[in-house]
Amino acid sequence: MTATVDQEELTLFRESVIKALEKEIKPHYEQWEKDGIAPRKLWNTLGDAGMLCVDVPEDCGGCGAPFQYSVVVGEELARMGFGALSTNVMVHSDIVAPYLSHLGNDEQKKQWLPKMVSGEAVGAIAMTEPGAGSDLQAMRTSAVKNGDDYILNGSKTFITNGQHADMVIVAAKTDPSAGAKGVSLFLVDTTLEGYGVGRNLDKIGQHAGDTSELFFADMRVPASALLGEAGKGFVYLMQELARERLVIGALGVAAARGALDLTVAYCQERVLFGQKLAQLQNTRFEMARMETEYRINKAFVDQCINEYVAGTLDAATASMAKYSATEMQCRVTDGCLQLFGGYGYTSEYPISRAFADARVQRIYGGTSEIMKEIIARSIFGRA
C-alpha cells in the first residue's frame, strides 16, 4: 500500500461531496435534528451519490478508492455542521465495512458489502453494554452453540444506527470462562426472530443521529454468521479500533474547522463597543490560539492517515490522534461559542449545535481516559 493519492482528483471528489450535501442534506437537516432521527431513505440517497463505503473493493460493489476518499466524506459532513450524520456514516463506512472487508469470507462479503455501498443495508456495531461501558471484557451478551446455530442472548446500548440497522456486528461471549479470549463477533441480520430495538436515546447533541438499545432474546443466528474465528473477537476489535479512532480524530478536526469558519464570519460582522468584534484584542488572540490548535492537530491527523494507508499506524498513535483532536475540538467549539456571547447559547446560531455535538467525541470509540492509558502503555508497558 502507498500513502500517495492524486490530490487533484481528491479535491474534485471533495467538491462533489460538498455539492451533494448542500443539495440533499442542508435543506432538511434542521428538521431531522428536531425529529431526533434522519429518514431511512437518506442512506439510499447517500449510496446513489457514491458516498458510502467508497474504499470497499470493486469486486464487492465498491469503488476501491483510497482510504482518503472515505475520510473526505466524513470530514465534509462534520465541517458543514452535520455532526450526527458524520458519526452515522463513519460507523457504517469506516467501522462496519472494514470489519467485513478484512475478516469476512467471500459469502459474507457478497451478502452485505454491495448492499452497504448502495445504502440498501445500514450497518451498525454493538460492543457496549449497559453494565460494562468501556470495559469490553466485562460484556455479558452470550452466544451458545446449538447445532448449526448460535443462540444469542443479551443487550447492548449506545448503538449508532441502531434504529435503521439491517446488519449489526455483535460482540458476544462464546466461552464465558476464557475472559477476553472467549469473545466472538457475529454478523446479525436484524430481520431474524429474537432481535429487538429499544428506544432511540435522547442525547444532548447529535440529535439527527439515531442511537439505540438493542436486545437479543434466544435469537437463533446461523453459524455462517460468525465473523472470523470463534474466540478471536477481542483481538479483531483491537485490530480495527485504530481506523475508528483515527476517523473520529479526523471528524474532530473538520468540525473544529467548521466552527472556526462560523466564528470568523460572525466576528467580522458583529459590532461591540463601537468596533467590529474582530478588531478587539481578546477576539484576535483567542482566534489565533484556536487556529493554531486546529492546524497542529490537522497536521498530525493527516500524518496518521498516511501511516494508516501505509500500514504502519499503531494503536497508541491512533489513540493520540483521537485524544488530541477531540479534546481540541471541544476546546475550540467552547471558545468559539464564547465569542458569540449570549447568541452562542441559542439554538438559532449553529455554533451551539457544534458545541453540543462535540462533547460525545471524547467518549465514544474509547474515552479520552482510555486513550491516555493506551498511550501510557506504549511508553511504560502495562502497570
N, C-alpha and C positions, 0 to 999 in steps of 0.2 A: 504493500500500500504506500501511497505517496501523499504528502501533505499539500502538494501544489494543486491549485484549481484555477481555471480560467476566470480571472476577476471580472472581465468584461461581460462574460456570459452570466456570471453570478449576479452582477449588477442588473442586467436585463431581467433576470428571474425575480430579483427583489422588486423591481418596478412593476412587474406583472402581478406579484403578490399584493402590493400596495393598492393597485387599481381594483383588484378583485375584492379586497377587504373594504375599500371605500364604497363599492357598489353593493356588496352582499351583506355586510355586517354593520357598517356605520349607521345607516338609516334606522336600524332595528335594535341596536344594542341597548339603548336606554330602556326600551320596553322589556327586553329579555332580563335585564337587571331587576326590574320591578316584578316580573313574573317569577323570578328565582330560578329560572332554567331557560336554556336556549332550545328551540324546537328540534326534534329529531331529524327533520328534513335538512337541517343545516349540514349534517355530516355528508349527505349525498351531494349537496352544493359544493362543499369543500373538495370532495372527491372528484367531481366533474371539473373543478378548476385546477386539478393536479397538485393539490396542497397537502395530501395525506400520504404518509409513508413513502416519501419521494426517493429514499435511498434503498428501498426494497428491490432486490434483483429483478431484472426484466422477466426471467422465467417464472417469477411468482406474481406477475402482474404489475410490478412497479416500474419506475423509470431507471433504476440503477444509478441514480445521480449520486455524487459525492455527499458525504455527511453534512458538509457546509450548507447545502441546499435545504436540508431539513431544519437546520438551525435558523436559517433566514425566515422561514415561515413563523417559527415561534417568536423570533426577535420582533418581527413587524406587528404581530398580534399584541405583544407586550408594549412596544413603543407607542402604538396608536391608542393605548388605554383599554385594550380588550383583555385584561389580565386573566379573567376567568377562562376565556376560551384558549388563551395561551397555555394554561395548565391542562385543560381538557385535551387539546391536540398533542401536547407534549407527552402525556400518558399514553395516548393511542399510538402515536407515530414513533416516539423516541424511547419508550419503555416496552410496551407490549409487542410491537412489531419486531424489535431486535431480539427479544427473548425467542420468538418463533423462528426468526431467520438463523439465529446461532444455535439453537437447541432442538428445534423441531425436526421431525423426519419428513420425508417428501410428501407423504399423505397429509400430515398436519399442515404443512406449508400451503399445499394446494387447496386445502379445505378452507383456510382462513385468510391468508395474506391477500389474494386478489380482492376479496370482499372488504378487507380493511382499506385497501388502496382506493376502492371506488366509493367507500362510505356505506356500503350495504351492511357491513358489520362494524359495530363500535366495540373497541377493546378497552378492558379495564384490568387492573391487577389488585389482588386482595391479599395483603400481608397483615396489616394492622388489626388487632383485636381489641375489644373493649377493655379487657383487663391487662393487656400487655404493652400497648403503646409502642415505643421504640425498641423494646426488648423482644426481638423476633424469636429468640429461643424459648420464650415463655408461652408461645402460642398453644392453644388447646384444641383448635379445629383438627378433627381426625379423619383419616381415610383408611378404612379397614378393608383388606382384600376379601372378596366374596365371589368365588368362581372366576368368571371373566370380567368382573366388575370391581369397583371400589365403592364402599358405602361412605358417603361424606356427611359429617355432622359438625355443626359449629356455627360461629358467626364472625363477621368482620365489620369494621367500621371505618369511617372517613374514606370511603372508596370513591375516588373521582371517576366520573362517567357511570356510576352505579345505576342511575335511573334508566339510561339508554342502552346499557351494555348488552351486546349479543353474545360475547365471549369474555370470560373472566379467567385470568391466570390466578389460580387459588393455591396458596401455600398451606399445606396440611401435614400433620404428623402421621406418617405411616408406621413408625416404630417409636412409640412414646418413651421407651426405655433408653433410646440411643441419643437423647439430647439433640444437639444441632444436626447430628448425622442421621436423625430419624425424620427429617423434613423432606417432603417431595412436592413437586409442582404439577398441577393439573390444568388442562385446557377445558374449562367448564362451559358447556353450551347452556345458555340461560333459559332455553325452552324446555329443558328436562324437568321432570316432576321432582319436587322436593326443593327447588330453588325459590327463594323468596327475597323480595326487595323491601326494605323498610322505608321510613320517611326520608324525604330529601332534607338534609340537615340545614338548619337556618344559621348561616355564618355571618360574621361581622363584615366580611368582604367577599369578593369574587362571587357575587350573587348569581350571575348568569350561568355559572358552572354547577352542575349537579354533583352532590357529594352524599353518599348514601350508606346506610347499614345494609348488610347482606346476611341472609340466613340459609343454612343448609340443613334440611331435616330428612334424614335417611335417604339422601339423594344418591341414586344409583348412577355412577359415572363409569363408562366403559374403560377397560384397562388401556385401550388405544389412546385415551386422553392424557395419559401420563406424559409429561414433558421431560425429555431427557431420561436419566436413570433414577430409579427409586433411591431415596436416601441422600441424594446429592442436591436437594433443593436449596439448602443454605449456601452451599458452595456456588451454585448458579446465581443466587441473589447477590452475593458479594462480587461476583464477576461483572454482573450487569449494572450494579448500582453506580459505577463510575460514570457511565454515559448519562444516567438520570441526573446525577448531581452536577455534572458539567452543564447540562442543558438548563437546569434550574438557575445556575450561575449566569448563563447567557441571557436568560429571560430577565434576571435581576438587573443586569447591566442595561439591557434595552429599555426596560421600564423606567430606569433612572434617567435615561436619555430623554424619554418622552416627558417626564416630569420637569426636567430642566428646561426643555423647549417651551413648555407651557408657562413656566415661571419667567423666562426671559421675555416672552411676549407680553406678559402681564406687567412686568416691571417697567417696560418701555412705554406703557400706556397710562398706568396709574400715577396720579399726582398726589403728593403728600408734602405738607409744609411748603407748598409753592414750588416744589421740584418734582420731576419725574422720579419715581422710586428707584430707577436705575442709576440716578445721579448721587444717591445717598451712599456714604462710605460703608455703612453696615451691609447694605444690599450688595454692593460691589465685592466686598470682602467675603461675604457668605457665598456668593455665586462663584467666586474664584476658588474657594475651598472645595465646594461641591463638584465643580467642573474638574478639578484636579483629581479628586477621589474617583470620579467616574472614569477618567482617562486611564488612570493606573489600573483599575480593575478591568477595563475593556482590553487593555494590552495583555494582561495576564490571562484572561479568559480566551482571547484569541490564540495565545501561545498554547494553552491547554487543548484547544480544538485541533490545532496542528498535531499535537502529541497524540491525541486520540486517533486521528486519521492514520498516523504513522505507526500506531500500535504500541506506543511507549508510555501512555498515560497510566500512572499508578493510582491506587486508591487514595493515598494520602494527598497527592496533588489535586485530584478531583475534589476531595473534601475541602482543600484550601480554596479552590475556585468557588464552590458553593458557599462556604462560610464567609469568605471575604466579600463576595459580590452581593450576597443577600443582606448582610449587615450594612454594607454601603448603601444598598437600595433603600433600606429603612431610614438610615440617617439622612439621605438626600431627600426622600419624599417628605420627611418630617421638616427638614429645613426649608423646602420649597413651600410647604403649607404655611409655615410661619411667616413667610414673606407675603403671602396672600392676606394675612391678618384674619379678621373675622369672616371674610368671604371664603377663606380656605376651609372653614369648618361647616360650610353649607354644601348640600349635595348639588347645588346649582353649578358649582365650579368643579370640573373633572379632577382637579388636584386632590380633592377629598377622597375620591374613589381610588386614585393612585396610592394614597396613604393607607387606606383600609386594605386594599388588595395586597400590598407589600408584606403585611405582617406575617402571613402564613408561610412565606418563603423561608423564614428562619426555622420552620417547624417540619413541614413535610419533606420527604426524601431523606430524612435524618436531621434531627435538630442541630442547631449550632453547637450545643454541648457535645453531642455525639461526634460531630465533625472535629472538634478540638481533641477529643480522646483518640480518634483515628490518627490525626496528625501527630499527637504526642507519642503514640505507639511507634510511629515511624522514626521518631527521634530517640526514645528511651527503651523501646520494647514494651511488652506488657508489664503492668505493675505486679 
